[in-house]
Amino acid sequence: MFDIERYLNVRSAHSASIGPDGDRLSFLMDTTGVPQVWTLDEPGGWPEQRTFFDDRVTFASWSPERPELIVGRDSGGDERETFYRLDVVSGEIADLTQHPDAKHWFGGWSPDGDRFAFVSNRREHAVFDVYVQERTATGADAELVFEGDGWLSVAGWSPDGERLLLTESHSSFDQDVYVLDVATGTRRHLTPHDGDVRHLSANWGPDGENVYFVTDRDADTLSLERIDLDTGDHSPVEAADDTTALADDEWNVDGVAIDEDSRRLVYTRNVDGYTELGVGELVAPGRLDHFPSPDLPPCVAGGVSFGPDGDRFALTVTRSDDTANVYVVDVTTGDVEPWTRASTAGIPRDSFVAPELVHYPSFDGLEIPAFFSLPEMDTGHGETPVVVDVHGGPESQRRPSFGRVKQYLLSRGYAVFEPNVRGSTGYGKAYTHLDDVEKRMDSVADLKAGVEWLYDHPAVDPDRIAVMGASYGGFMTLAALTTYPDVWAAGVDIVGIANFVTFLENTGDWRRELREAEYGSLDADRDLLESISPIHDVGDVAAPLFVLHGENDPRVPVSEAHRIVEGAREAGVPVRELIFDDEGHGFTKLENRIEAYSAIAEFLDTHLGPART
């Protein structure tokens, strides 16, 4: 059996970008403890490390014309990205933005590789403006081409290099798409609508005459559509071969990528958490001729990067029983070739456990999907402790991707239960809105129903069930402990929300409006927000509590951790607090992850009793 440090040293390779000549691949890998840029010249070759920052690299994007990349990194988890231009030949790195106090979101290279676009909140922290910058210029020379009044992002340049595709987010479930003329600063609204409608993954079509995106404008789930820029008309993308289904009303088409020159298109569908890939060529606007589906195992895949001729694309593939790696797919044949083989730190790959997809009824009869993983040493005689691991978001979804900590717990004899309670994405917008504002605690009741399902499982020891979650999952952990105190043997809150009012008052200005759209507003819903905040019922907690947080967290301020710990101590609840001075919303540095999760493992062993090994 391997210790937690060995599992945390399992590596992942992801976020691929294919170079301008098609013979080199960049990707991020955390061999040094935090993600850095690496490159490969051939599948399975020896990768070369290209960046050596102490902090994580967040993305890397090849120039379309030169052997150089734009690289993003933040500092201590503060999510304030700085951009660098990395010359791959010389190894020189130049700071492009030089505004360390502002956030920057990359918007892509211009087609000629001379400029790049991005958004930033330099002018005002609560809003994002659009900038264009020459590749060799400094941050002071960036040109402000549009002043925003909300949360903007750039989806890419038009093929002629004269326009930018913009997305403005009003909430996680309401976006608009615009076309911005770079020279004049005029903006055209493409998606006027009433109510909440998602418009995601916007892409320029070939020749810049159409825009493609996924939307739930006329349905409960996301489907692939296009806008004709001449007429402004919306229409669904259809399969040229009528026998080939393009969309399935039951599941979301959750992303699309287009190579404008070759007219090749890749879309992903989220089928109960697993990814299905569709690949084809646009034989006419809105008409897709499908190629064979890539030969991938059941997995979670995404992050498509086309090669320069559109004949291949790279993407990240992960599954519960194998770590993330970069694969390259032949567009026309569907043949798949792994390019990276991230280390498993000597742990045999065949020892990793895949989950079972289950569904259980909640208090109102709603079926809740969940992934349930049992350790190999389970006896089936009610002796196995369980960790209920709750995802964040809340507009997120637990999917069958690799989890280092999960695999360690399984190796120690713990089962892991990962529910997608109401409010999770992936199951249609109606399901996602079932926990909005006044319905928030219904999702917590789904956790209680999950425990009741576990009680009936022959493997589970009902007296040894813990709850754990990060971010919004941290709120869910605290809410479960305060609302249903008798069912838990322990709780672990990681960067969680203890009080919705103080959280909204103190979170970053740039994201408050979006969070209020989900949780309720300080002006209209303050009493409700107070009533559902776990801080006010911390005295009801009957199980030991462990609270972990990052000092630099820009999303959920560290004061939320201090509040719940102080309240727990005053109420006599056994509680431990662990704060990391150089982390933000989660733990990115290897040494901090080792300290955090070693402590969590010890906490679970102490309070659930040692798992059977």
C-alpha positions in Angstrom: 0.0 0.0 0.0 1.3 3.5 -0.9 1.1 6.5 1.3 -0.8 9.7 0.4 2.3 11.5 -0.8 2.8 8.9 -3.4 -0.7 9.3 -4.7 -0.3 13.1 -4.8 2.8 12.6 -6.9 0.7 11.0 -9.6 1.1 13.5 -12.6 -1.4 14.8 -15.1 -0.8 16.1 -18.6 -3.4 18.4 -20.1 -4.3 21.6 -21.9 -2.6 20.8 -25.2 -1.8 23.2 -28.1 -0.4 22.1 -31.4 2.4 24.2 -32.8 2.2 26.2 -36.1 4.1 23.6 -38.1 2.1 20.7 -36.7 5.2 18.8 -35.5 5.3 20.0 -31.9 2.9 19.8 -29.1 2.8 21.9 -25.9 0.9 20.9 -22.8 0.8 21.5 -19.1 2.2 18.9 -16.6 2.8 19.1 -12.9 6.0 17.1 -12.6 7.7 19.9 -10.6 4.7 20.1 -8.2 2.8 22.8 -10.1 1.7 22.9 -13.8 4.4 24.1 -16.1 4.7 24.2 -19.9 6.3 21.2 -21.6 6.7 20.3 -25.3 6.9 17.1 -27.3 8.1 16.4 -30.9 6.7 12.9 -31.2 4.2 10.7 -29.4 5.7 9.0 -26.4 8.9 11.0 -26.7 10.9 12.6 -23.9 9.2 16.0 -23.1 11.1 19.2 -22.6 10.2 21.6 -19.8 9.8 25.2 -21.0 8.8 27.2 -18.0 10.2 27.2 -14.5 7.9 29.4 -12.4 7.3 28.7 -8.7 3.6 29.3 -9.3 1.2 27.4 -11.6 0.9 28.0 -15.3 -2.7 28.4 -16.2 -2.6 28.1 -20.0 -0.2 28.1 -23.0 -1.2 28.9 -26.6 1.0 28.6 -29.7 1.4 31.4 -32.1 -0.2 30.5 -35.5 3.0 31.7 -37.3 6.1 31.5 -35.1 7.8 29.2 -32.6 6.5 31.1 -29.6 3.7 30.7 -27.0 1.7 33.0 -24.8 1.7 31.6 -21.3 -0.4 32.6 -18.3 0.4 32.3 -14.6 -0.9 33.7 -11.4 0.7 34.2 -8.0 -0.1 32.2 -4.9 -3.5 31.2 -6.2 -4.7 34.8 -6.5 -6.2 34.2 -10.0 -4.6 37.4 -11.3 -3.1 36.1 -14.5 0.0 37.6 -16.0 0.8 36.9 -19.6 4.3 36.0 -20.9 5.7 35.5 -24.4 7.9 32.4 -24.5 10.4 32.1 -27.4 10.8 28.4 -27.8 14.0 28.6 -29.7 15.9 31.0 -27.3 14.0 30.1 -24.1 13.5 33.8 -23.4 10.4 34.9 -21.5 9.0 38.4 -21.7 6.3 39.9 -19.3 3.5 41.1 -21.6 0.9 42.5 -19.2 2.9 44.1 -16.3 -0.3 44.7 -14.3 0.0 42.3 -11.3 -3.0 43.7 -9.5 -5.4 43.0 -12.4 -7.0 39.9 -13.8 -6.3 39.0 -17.4 -8.2 36.4 -19.6 -6.6 35.4 -22.8 -8.7 35.8 -26.0 -6.5 34.3 -28.7 -3.9 35.2 -31.3 -4.8 37.2 -34.4 -4.7 35.0 -37.5 -1.3 36.5 -38.6 0.2 36.0 -35.1 1.1 39.7 -34.8 -1.4 40.6 -32.0 -3.4 39.0 -29.3 -6.6 39.9 -27.5 -7.6 39.7 -23.9 -10.0 41.1 -21.3 -8.9 42.7 -18.0 -10.3 44.6 -15.1 -7.5 47.1 -15.0 -9.7 50.1 -15.3 -12.3 49.0 -12.7 -12.2 45.8 -10.6 -15.9 45.0 -11.1 -15.9 45.2 -15.0 -13.8 43.7 -17.8 -12.6 45.7 -20.9 -11.3 44.3 -24.2 -7.7 45.0 -25.2 -5.6 44.2 -28.2 -1.8 44.1 -28.0 1.1 43.7 -30.3 3.0 40.5 -29.6 6.3 42.3 -28.7 4.6 45.2 -26.8 4.5 45.7 -23.0 1.4 46.0 -20.9 1.5 49.8 -21.1 1.1 49.6 -24.9 -2.1 47.5 -24.9 -4.9 49.2 -26.8 -8.3 49.5 -25.1 -10.7 48.7 -27.9 -13.9 48.3 -25.9 -15.0 49.4 -22.4 -17.3 46.8 -20.8 -19.8 47.1 -18.0 -19.8 43.5 -16.8 -18.1 40.1 -17.2 -16.8 39.9 -20.7 -14.5 37.3 -22.4 -13.1 37.0 -25.9 -13.9 33.9 -27.8 -11.6 34.5 -30.7 -10.6 36.5 -33.8 -12.5 36.4 -37.1 -10.7 34.8 -40.0 -10.0 38.2 -41.5 -8.5 39.5 -38.3 -10.8 42.5 -38.1 -13.4 41.4 -35.5 -13.6 39.7 -32.2 -16.2 37.4 -30.9 -17.3 38.3 -27.3 -19.3 36.6 -24.6 -20.9 38.5 -21.8 -22.0 36.4 -18.8 -24.9 37.7 -16.6 -24.9 34.4 -14.6 -23.7 30.9 -15.1 -27.0 30.2 -17.0 -27.3 33.4 -18.9 -24.9 34.7 -21.6 -24.9 36.9 -24.7 -22.7 36.8 -27.7 -21.4 39.9 -29.6 -19.2 40.7 -32.6 -16.8 43.6 -32.0 -15.2 45.6 -34.8 -11.7 46.1 -33.5 -11.0 49.3 -35.6 -14.2 51.2 -34.7 -15.1 49.6 -31.3 -18.7 49.1 -32.4 -20.4 46.0 -31.0 -23.2 44.0 -32.5 -25.5 41.9 -30.3 -26.1 38.5 -31.8 -28.3 36.8 -29.1 -31.0 39.1 -27.7 -33.4 37.1 -25.6 -35.7 37.1 -22.6 -35.0 35.2 -19.4 -32.0 33.0 -18.8 -30.4 31.4 -21.9 -27.0 29.9 -22.2 -24.8 30.8 -25.2 -21.5 29.0 -24.7 -18.4 27.8 -26.6 -18.8 30.5 -29.3 -16.7 29.9 -32.4 -16.2 31.7 -35.7 -17.3 29.6 -38.7 -15.3 29.3 -41.9 -15.0 32.6 -43.8 -16.4 34.5 -40.8 -19.9 34.5 -42.1 -21.4 32.4 -39.4 -21.0 31.9 -35.6 -21.4 28.5 -34.0 -22.2 27.9 -30.3 -24.2 25.7 -27.9 -27.4 27.0 -26.5 -30.5 26.0 -24.6 -32.5 28.8 -26.2 -35.4 26.5 -27.2 -34.8 23.4 -25.1 -34.0 22.1 -21.6 -30.5 20.9 -22.8 -27.7 22.5 -24.8 -27.6 21.9 -28.6 -25.4 23.1 -31.4 -26.6 26.1 -33.4 -25.3 28.8 -35.7 -26.1 32.4 -36.5 -26.0 33.7 -40.1 -24.3 37.0 -39.7 -25.9 38.4 -42.9 -29.5 37.7 -41.7 -29.1 37.3 -38.0 -31.1 34.1 -38.2 -30.5 31.2 -35.7 -30.7 27.6 -36.9 -29.7 24.2 -35.5 -26.7 22.4 -37.0 -27.8 19.3 -38.8 -26.1 16.1 -39.9 -25.6 15.9 -43.6 -26.2 12.2 -43.3 -29.8 12.0 -41.9 -29.0 8.6 -40.3 -26.4 10.2 -38.1 -27.8 11.8 -35.0 -26.2 15.1 -34.1 -28.1 16.1 -31.0 -29.9 14.3 -28.3 -32.4 16.2 -26.3 -31.7 14.2 -23.2 -28.0 15.3 -23.0 -26.0 18.5 -23.4 -23.7 19.3 -26.3 -21.3 21.0 -24.0 -18.6 22.3 -26.4 -17.6 22.9 -30.0 -14.3 23.6 -31.7 -13.9 24.6 -35.4 -10.8 24.7 -37.7 -11.8 27.6 -40.0 -9.5 26.7 -42.9 -10.3 23.0 -43.2 -14.0 23.4 -42.1 -13.5 20.5 -39.6 -15.6 20.6 -36.4 -15.5 18.6 -33.1 -18.2 18.7 -30.6 -18.6 17.0 -27.2 -21.7 15.6 -25.6 -22.0 15.0 -21.9 -23.8 11.7 -21.5 -24.5 11.1 -17.7 -21.0 12.5 -17.0 -19.1 10.6 -19.8 -17.9 12.4 -22.9 -19.0 11.4 -26.4 -17.1 13.0 -29.3 -18.6 14.0 -32.6 -16.2 14.8 -35.5 -17.1 16.1 -39.0 -16.7 18.6 -41.7 -19.0 21.5 -42.5 -20.1 20.7 -46.1 -22.4 23.8 -46.0 -23.3 26.3 -43.3 -25.1 24.3 -40.6 -24.6 21.0 -42.3 -22.1 18.6 -40.8 -20.8 15.5 -42.6 -19.6 13.1 -39.8 -16.4 11.2 -39.7 -15.9 8.0 -37.6 -16.1 8.6 -33.9 -12.7 8.6 -32.1 -11.8 5.2 -30.6 -11.7 6.3 -26.9 -12.6 4.4 -23.8 -15.3 5.7 -21.5 -13.8 8.9 -20.3 -14.0 12.7 -19.8 -12.4 14.5 -22.7 -12.0 18.1 -23.9 -9.7 21.0 -24.7 -9.5 20.5 -28.5 -6.6 22.0 -30.4 -6.5 21.5 -34.2 -3.2 21.0 -36.1 -2.4 23.6 -38.8 -4.0 21.6 -41.6 -7.1 20.5 -39.6 -6.2 16.8 -40.2 -5.5 16.1 -36.5 -6.5 17.5 -33.2 -5.2 17.1 -29.7 -7.3 16.8 -26.5 -7.1 15.9 -22.9 -8.5 12.5 -21.8 -9.0 11.4 -18.3 -11.0 8.6 -16.6 -11.5 7.5 -13.0 -9.0 4.7 -13.4 -6.2 6.6 -15.2 -4.7 10.0 -14.9 -5.1 12.8 -17.5 -3.1 12.6 -20.7 -2.9 14.2 -24.1 -4.2 12.2 -27.1 -4.0 13.1 -30.8 -6.9 12.1 -33.0 -6.9 11.6 -36.8 -10.0 13.6 -38.0 -11.0 11.4 -40.9 -10.3 7.9 -39.5 -10.9 8.4 -35.7 -7.6 6.7 -34.9 -6.3 7.8 -31.5 -2.7 8.0 -30.4 -1.5 8.9 -26.9 1.3 11.5 -26.9 1.9 11.8 -23.2 2.1 9.2 -20.5 2.0 11.0 -17.2 3.6 9.2 -14.4 1.6 7.3 -11.8 4.4 7.6 -9.3 5.0 3.8 -9.5 1.5 3.0 -8.5 0.2 0.2 -10.9 -2.5 1.6 -13.2 -4.5 -1.6 -12.8 -4.9 -0.8 -9.1 -7.0 2.3 -9.8 -10.8 1.8 -9.3 -13.6 2.8 -11.7 -16.9 3.8 -10.2 -20.4 2.5 -10.7 -23.0 5.0 -11.9 -26.0 4.7 -9.7 -29.3 6.6 -9.1 -31.2 7.0 -5.9 -34.5 8.6 -5.0 -34.6 11.8 -2.9 -37.3 13.0 -0.5 -39.6 14.1 -3.4 -39.0 11.1 -5.6 -36.4 12.9 -7.8 -33.7 10.5 -9.1 -30.2 11.7 -8.1 -27.3 10.4 -10.1 -24.1 9.5 -8.3 -20.8 7.7 -8.8 -20.1 5.0 -6.2 -16.6 3.5 -5.8 -15.9 0.5 -3.6 -12.4 -0.6 -2.5 -11.1 -3.9 -3.7 -11.0 -5.2 -0.1 -14.7 -4.7 0.5 -16.2 -7.7 2.1 -19.9 -6.9 1.4 -20.7 -7.4 5.1 -21.3 -3.8 6.2 -17.7 -3.1 7.3 -16.7 -0.4 4.8 -16.6 3.3 5.8 -17.7 5.9 3.2 -16.6 9.4 2.3 -19.4 11.4 0.6 -17.5 13.8 -1.6 -19.6 16.8 -2.7 -18.6 18.9 -5.8 -18.4 22.7 -5.9 -20.1 25.1 -8.2 -23.0 24.7 -7.5 -23.4 24.8 -11.3 -20.9 22.0 -11.7 -20.9 18.2 -12.0 -18.9 15.3 -10.6 -17.7 13.4 -13.6 -15.7 10.1 -13.9 -12.3 11.7 -14.1 -9.2 10.7 -12.2 -8.9 11.8 -8.5 -5.6 11.3 -6.6 -7.2 11.6 -3.2 -10.1 9.4 -4.2 -7.8 6.6 -5.3 -5.8 6.9 -2.1 -8.9 6.6 0.0 -10.0 3.6 -2.0 -6.6 2.0 -1.5 -7.1 2.5 2.3 -10.4 0.7 2.3 -12.8 3.7 2.1 -15.7 3.8 -0.3 -16.3 7.1 -2.1 -19.8 8.3 -2.9 -20.0 11.3 -5.3 -23.6 12.6 -5.8 -24.7 15.1 -8.4 -27.5 16.6 -6.3 -30.1 18.9 -7.7 -28.5 22.1 -9.0 -25.8 20.2 -10.8 -25.1 20.8 -14.5 -25.2 18.1 -17.1 -28.9 17.0 -16.7 -30.8 20.0 -18.2 -31.4 23.5 -17.0 -34.6 22.5 -15.2 -32.6 20.2 -13.0 -29.9 22.8 -12.4 -32.5 25.4 -11.2 -34.0 23.1 -8.6 -31.7 24.5 -5.9 -32.0 28.2 -6.7 -32.4 30.7 -3.9 -35.3 29.6 -1.7 -34.8 25.9 -2.8 -31.2 25.8 -1.7 -31.7 23.4 1.2 -33.4 20.8 -1.1 -30.0 20.0 -2.4 -28.8 19.3 1.1 -31.7 17.0 1.6 -30.4 15.1 -1.5 -27.3 14.4 0.6 -29.4 13.0 3.4 -31.3 10.8 0.8 -27.9 9.6 -0.5 -26.9 8.5 3.0 -30.2 6.6 3.3 -29.3 4.8 0.1 -25.9 4.0 1.5 -27.6 2.6 4.6 -29.2 0.0 2.4 -26.0 -1.0 0.7 -24.6 -4.3 2.0 -21.0 -3.0 1.9 -21.5 0.1 4.0 -20.9 0.6 7.7 -23.7 3.1 8.5 -21.9 4.4 11.6 -18.8 5.5 9.6 -19.9 8.0 6.9 -18.1 11.3 6.5 -18.9 14.3 4.3 -16.3 16.3 2.5 -16.4 19.1 -0.1 -14.6 22.2 -1.5 -15.9 25.7 -2.3 -19.7 25.4 -2.6 -19.1 21.7 -1.7 -17.7 23.2 1.6 -21.0 24.9 2.2 -22.8 21.7 1.5 -20.6 19.9 4.0 -21.3 22.5 6.7 -25.0 22.5 5.8 -25.2 18.7 6.0 -23.4 18.7 9.4 -25.8 21.3 10.8 -29.0 20.1 9.3 -28.6 16.4 9.6 -26.0 16.1 12.5 -26.8 12.5 13.5 -25.8 10.9 10.2 -22.2 12.0 10.0 -19.1 10.6 11.7 -16.9 13.5 10.5 -16.8 16.5 8.1 -14.1 18.2 6.0 -14.8 21.7 4.7 -12.3 23.0 2.1 -12.5 26.7 1.1 -16.2 26.6 1.9 -18.9 29.2 2.5 -20.0 29.5 6.1 -22.2 32.6 5.8 -23.8 33.6 2.4 -24.1 37.2 3.5 -20.5 37.8 4.5 -19.3 35.7 1.5 -21.2 37.9 -0.9 -20.1 41.1 0.8 -16.4 40.1 0.7 -16.0 38.1 -2.5 -14.3 39.8 -5.5 -16.3 42.7 -7.0 -15.9 41.1 -10.4 -18.0 38.1 -9.5 -20.6 39.2 -6.9 -23.4 39.8 -9.4 -22.9 36.4 -11.0 -23.0 34.7 -7.6 -26.1 36.7 -6.5 -27.9 35.3 -9.6 -27.5 31.8 -8.2 -27.7 32.3 -4.4 -30.0 35.3 -4.1 -29.1 39.0 -3.7 -28.0 40.9 -0.6 -30.8 43.5 -1.2 -33.7 41.2 -1.8 -32.8 38.0 -0.1 -30.7 38.8 2.9 -33.0 37.2 5.4 -33.1 34.0 3.4 -29.4 34.0 3.0 -28.9 34.4 6.7 -31.4 31.6 7.5 -29.6 29.0 5.4 -26.1 29.9 6.4 -24.4 27.1 8.5 -22.6 29.6 10.8 -25.9 30.2 12.7 -26.4 26.6 13.5 -22.8 25.5 14.1 -23.8 24.5 17.6 -25.9 21.7 16.2 -22.8 19.9 14.7 -22.3 16.6 16.4 -19.3 15.3 14.4 -15.6 16.4 14.4 -14.9 19.1 11.8 -11.8 20.0 9.8 -11.6 23.3 8.0 -8.9 24.1 5.4 -8.5 27.3 3.4 -6.0 29.5 1.4 -5.1 32.9 2.7 -5.2 34.4 -0.9 -8.6 33.0 -1.9 -10.3 35.7 -4.2 -13.6 33.7 -4.4 -14.4 32.6 -0.9 -12.5 34.8 1.5 -10.5 33.1 4.2 -12.6 34.9 6.8 -15.3 32.3 6.1 -13.0 29.6 7.5 -12.2 31.7 10.5 -15.8 32.4 11.2 -16.9 28.8 11.2 -13.9 27.7 13.3 -14.5 30.4 15.9 -18.2 29.5 16.1 -17.5 25.8 16.4 -15.0 26.3 19.2 -17.4 28.5 21.1 -20.1 25.8 20.7 -17.7 23.1 21.9 -17.5 21.3 18.6 -14.2 19.5 18.0 -12.6 21.5 15.2 -9.3 21.8 13.5 -8.2 24.7 11.2 -5.4 24.6 8.6 -4.6 27.8 6.5 -2.1 28.1 3.7 -0.5 31.5 3.3 0.5 31.0 -0.3 -2.7 29.4 -1.7 -6.0 30.7 -3.0 -9.2 28.9 -3.9 -7.8 25.4 -3.4 -4.2 24.0 -3.1 -2.0 24.0 -6.2 1.5 23.6 -4.8 2.6 20.0 -4.2 4.0 20.5 -0.8 0.8 22.2 0.3 -1.3 19.4 -1.2 0.8 16.8 0.7 0.3 18.6 4.0 -3.4 19.2 3.5 -4.4 15.8 2.3 -2.1 14.0 4.7 -3.9 15.8 7.5 -7.3 15.0 6.0 -6.4 11.3 5.7 -5.2 11.3 9.4 -8.4 13.1 10.4 -10.6 10.5 8.6 -8.6 7.6 10.1 -9.0 9.1 13.5 -12.7 9.7 13.5 -14.1 7.0 11.2 -11.8 4.4 12.6 -9.1 2.7 10.5 -10.4 1.4 7.2 -10.0 -2.4 6.5 -6.7 -3.0 4.6 
